[in-house]
Amino acid sequence: MHTVVERELELRLVLSPERSIPVPARLTYRTEDPYAVHVAFHVGSDFPVHWTFARDLLVEGVFRPCGQGDVRIWPTKVDRRNVIFVALASPDGDALLEVPSAVVATWVERTLRLVPPGTETERLGIDEALAELLAPLPADDLWPSEPWASDEWQDGEA
């Protein structure tokens, strides 16, 4: 059985130290994709902007700065509020988002209760998929035990 943990929230897109605008978003975690966190940003267009990154990155970012490249996350305080900053970089542009720490921490905790760290691979079903892939099929019995035996040279004939 697969489970989905979702949370609608409002982020703040930081435009400058003095100015930010609200951005509705949805955090999604799916147990069948246990390593990933999905975020959909509703930016006033017909289609939301989607980002996917490692759940471990968000887990660590609740407590300390982490990430490099396209996704960086760090906790801080703004006006005596605990927040998490998420910096996203893409060829289309960069964004700095501010998220309430308590909201993210509570949501992350729900995902960790569902799939504790270190148990993610059990959710992928790799063993079952390999067993199914390697299982003999009924048609396998139709093949001779040595299908190319007739190709061998016999008695030195050419």
C-alpha positions as CSV (number, residue, x, y, z in Angstrom):
1,M,0.0,0.0,0.0
2,H,1.3,3.4,-0.9
3,T,0.7,6.5,1.2
4,V,0.9,10.2,0.3
5,V,1.6,13.0,2.8
6,E,0.6,16.4,1.5
7,R,0.6,19.8,3.0
8,E,-0.7,23.0,1.5
9,L,1.2,26.0,2.7
10,E,2.1,29.6,1.9
11,L,5.7,30.4,1.2
12,R,7.2,33.8,0.9
13,L,9.2,34.6,-2.3
14,V,11.9,36.9,-1.1
15,L,12.4,39.8,-3.6
16,S,14.7,41.9,-1.4
17,P,15.5,42.2,2.3
18,E,12.5,44.5,2.7
19,R,10.0,42.8,0.3
20,S,8.5,39.4,-0.3
21,I,5.3,38.1,-1.8
22,P,3.2,35.1,-0.9
23,V,3.4,31.9,-3.0
24,P,0.9,29.1,-2.4
25,A,2.6,25.7,-2.5
26,R,2.0,22.0,-1.9
27,L,4.6,19.7,-0.3
28,T,4.1,16.1,-1.4
29,Y,5.8,12.9,-0.2
30,R,4.9,9.5,-1.7
31,T,6.0,6.2,0.0
32,E,6.5,4.6,-3.4
33,D,9.1,7.3,-4.1
34,P,10.7,7.3,-0.6
35,Y,13.8,9.3,-1.3
36,A,12.1,12.3,-2.9
37,V,10.1,15.4,-1.8
38,H,7.9,17.1,-4.4
39,V,7.0,20.8,-4.2
40,A,4.4,22.4,-6.5
41,F,4.5,26.2,-6.5
42,H,1.3,27.9,-7.7
43,V,2.6,31.1,-9.2
44,G,-0.5,32.5,-10.9
45,S,0.0,30.6,-14.1
46,D,-2.2,27.8,-15.6
47,F,0.4,25.2,-14.5
48,P,2.3,25.0,-11.2
49,V,6.1,25.0,-11.1
50,H,7.3,21.6,-9.8
51,W,10.6,20.8,-8.0
52,T,11.8,17.5,-6.7
53,F,14.7,17.0,-4.5
54,A,16.0,14.6,-1.8
55,R,14.0,14.2,1.4
56,D,17.3,14.0,3.3
57,L,18.1,17.5,2.1
58,L,14.9,18.9,3.7
59,V,15.3,16.8,6.9
60,E,18.8,18.2,7.4
61,G,17.8,21.7,6.3
62,V,15.4,21.9,9.3
63,F,18.5,21.8,11.6
64,R,21.5,23.2,9.7
65,P,22.6,24.6,6.3
66,C,22.8,22.0,3.6
67,G,22.7,21.4,-0.1
68,Q,24.7,22.7,-3.0
69,G,24.0,23.6,-6.6
70,D,20.3,23.8,-7.5
71,V,18.9,23.4,-4.0
72,R,20.2,24.8,-0.8
73,I,18.3,24.9,2.5
74,W,19.1,26.5,5.9
75,P,17.3,27.5,9.1
76,T,17.4,31.0,10.4
77,K,15.3,33.7,12.2
78,V,13.5,36.5,10.6
79,D,11.8,39.1,12.9
80,R,12.2,36.6,15.8
81,R,10.4,33.9,13.8
82,N,12.0,30.5,13.1
83,V,12.0,30.0,9.3
84,I,13.7,27.9,6.7
85,F,15.2,29.4,3.6
86,V,15.1,27.4,0.4
87,A,17.3,28.7,-2.5
88,L,16.5,27.2,-5.9
89,A,18.5,27.8,-9.0
90,S,17.6,26.8,-12.6
91,P,18.5,27.9,-16.1
92,D,15.2,29.9,-16.0
93,G,16.2,31.9,-12.8
94,D,16.8,31.8,-9.1
95,A,14.4,32.0,-6.2
96,L,14.8,32.4,-2.5
97,L,11.8,31.1,-0.5
98,E,11.0,31.6,3.2
99,V,9.0,28.8,4.9
100,P,7.8,28.6,8.6
101,S,10.1,26.1,10.3
102,A,7.3,24.5,12.4
103,V,5.2,23.7,9.4
104,V,8.1,22.0,7.5
105,A,9.4,20.2,10.7
106,T,5.9,18.8,11.4
107,W,5.4,17.6,7.8
108,V,8.9,16.1,7.6
109,E,8.3,14.3,10.9
110,R,5.1,12.7,9.4
111,T,7.2,11.4,6.4
112,L,9.8,10.0,8.8
113,R,7.2,8.1,10.8
114,L,5.9,6.6,7.6
115,V,9.3,5.7,6.1
116,P,12.1,5.9,8.8
117,P,15.5,6.8,7.5
118,G,17.4,3.7,6.3
119,T,14.2,1.8,5.3
120,E,13.6,3.6,2.0
121,T,15.0,0.8,-0.2
122,E,12.4,-1.6,1.3
123,R,9.7,0.6,-0.2
124,L,11.2,0.5,-3.7
125,G,10.3,-3.2,-4.2
126,I,13.6,-3.9,-5.9
127,D,13.8,-7.5,-4.7
128,E,10.3,-8.3,-5.9
129,A,10.9,-6.6,-9.3
130,L,14.1,-8.6,-9.8
131,A,12.4,-11.8,-8.8
132,E,9.6,-11.1,-11.4
133,L,12.1,-10.2,-14.1
134,L,14.3,-13.3,-13.5
135,A,11.4,-15.7,-13.0
136,P,11.3,-18.5,-15.7
137,L,8.4,-18.1,-18.1
138,P,6.3,-21.1,-19.5
139,A,7.9,-20.5,-22.9
140,D,11.4,-21.2,-21.4
141,D,10.5,-24.9,-21.3
142,L,10.2,-24.9,-25.1
143,W,13.9,-24.2,-25.7
144,P,16.3,-27.2,-25.9
145,S,18.8,-27.3,-23.1
146,E,21.6,-26.4,-25.6
147,P,19.9,-24.4,-28.4
148,W,23.1,-24.0,-30.5
149,A,24.3,-27.6,-30.3
150,S,23.6,-28.0,-34.1
151,D,26.0,-25.2,-34.9
152,E,29.0,-27.3,-33.6
153,W,31.4,-28.9,-36.1
154,Q,31.1,-32.7,-35.9
155,D,33.6,-35.3,-37.0
156,G,35.8,-32.6,-38.6
157,E,33.4,-31.9,-41.5
158,A,33.4,-28.4,-43.0
